[in-house]
Amino acid sequence: MHLADFDFALPRELIADRPAEPREAARLLVLPAAGGLSDRHIADLPELVRPGDLLVFNDTKVIPARLVGRRGLATVEITLAHDLGGGAWSVYAKGARRLHPGDRLAFAANFFAEIVSKTPEGAVTLRFDREGEAFRAALLRYGAMPLPPYIRRPRGGDPRDRSDYQTIFARAEGAVAAPTAGLHFTPALLAAIAARGTEWVTVTLHVGPGTFLPVKEEDPREHPMHAEWGLIGAETASRINRARARGGRIIAIGTTSLRLLETAAAESGEVAEFCGETGLFILPGYPFRAIDLLLTTFHLPRSTLLMLAAALAGLNRIKAAYAHAALSGYRFFSYGDACLIEAPPQFSLSAPGGGEGWGEVGDSRAAACGPRPSRPHAGETPAVRTGTHLTLPARRAGPLPLPPEGRRGEWPGAVPS
């Protein structure tokens, strides 16, 4: 398998700048395990689920992690990445090469940070002039939602994104990118799904920027997959296992929910209580154990998320699905439409329509439940076999930016329990 297997061009007009309204109006491309494609809408989900199925959502909450400040006369834009404690944060900074340890950044008349360190690779550590509740209050006042750069916004952001870029499940603060598959759900849609006898639970995976960074290595096995902190409670794990035992399907809403479930799953498919970091890197051929279906958005080229979707659907099927979506005018990426992928009967080389190649579980570090770790860890990556180039019948409108991807509700002052 080569990095070029997951590359494609996409017309700029197919990148969604705003979510569909109403949310249920978003389109849904269904990939049944038996093969073929079906054009539906998110509003059709109650017809596609079955009594006894269980949907698993990510309840992480996005913080307004983007700040615009000044270093002298120069404007500096940063995105918070990891809380290091004591007011220190690792950040992504635009124009980091012009920053030096000791520089002072002013984000407001009374809100400052000092550059503590910068690595040769450009990683920057800041120490703010406050922490705890005072920092959160300043971030709420001066920060903007950390939308990916392919979504066009004026400097300083758009207040509407404070609600648009948050799922209705958002509860546990800590993400710097949204679990975008969950953006499609509304209370009315959940009620219609529940009326079918389908239940839902939540897990927590604090989405970090590393998950959505593009793979740059020609051999995807060499990509340093960043870890993210996640939590599956004992009762949630029990409900997942009971649903599976009674014949219900486990439907992961988003790749973040899927990665956490697979991290916590035994070979038998039983999901255990989990609290810690996961660096699971899923490539084609990975033997899925915990889920039966995945609802996910259309992902960036050369991304680990596209590789995950190809692992579940099969590389050739995901190629065909993305080509069909582009020709049919589906909207791509964070605010775009979605696809519903049904897992093939077996995850092996002989599985019809899926299971191409082979893979292994990446590094996952379970830990006693406690605060979110301050630094990510790179996970081991799986070995893979060769595939074929993913091409779309689309016009190239210049290279697409490939940084982190990215609903309702504000970022309140109280810490969720």
Order of alpha helices (4+ residues) and beta strands (2+ residues): beta-beta-alpha-beta-beta-beta-beta-beta-beta-beta-beta-alpha-alpha-beta-alpha-beta-beta-alpha-beta-alpha-beta-beta-alpha-alpha-beta-beta
